[in-house]
Amino acid sequence: MFRHKSSPPCDGTLLDSQLFDQNTFYEAFLADLQRGKRQVIIESPFITGRRVSRLLPAIRRLRQHGVTVVINTKPIYEQEPELQMQVKEWLSRFNQMGVTILLTGRHHRKLAVIDRQIVWEGSLNILSQYDSCEIMRRIYSEQLANQMIEFLHLEKFTSGVV
């Protein structure tokens, strides 16, 4: 009765998804990044040097292997005032590596899509998490990954990458 007409049928992938917390997420996420072959999208509203410095080697490796990397975060002026210079520096470093940077006002999404097959979504700020209790769900589904990319209107930043 309340189902939207264009909703895809349930294919069981959510039932097969895996849950992670702040203690287990990064090991699994880094493993997925290391297997990335075509594209990685990371949406994280906040950026801190402490977290990005741990992810930077994996992101650098992805770019060296020609993987498209898109990072969407808040504009610098919406970041915490004491972190704005740090954010500006990290965005510059990402840009120099060839990472596509998107700045979205009032951004608060926390997710990643890897190779249009794996979706990570939840409450954990991927590029800044430090000392908070969080949850992330890993879903392996090409259909749901493409649905997420379309829903976020990111096709134009990932077009040509299959």
Summary of the structure (lengths in Angstrom):
residues: 162
radius of gyration: 15.6
end to end distance: 35.4
largest distance: 50.2
contacts: 467
relative contact order: 0.23
helix: 36%
strand: 21%
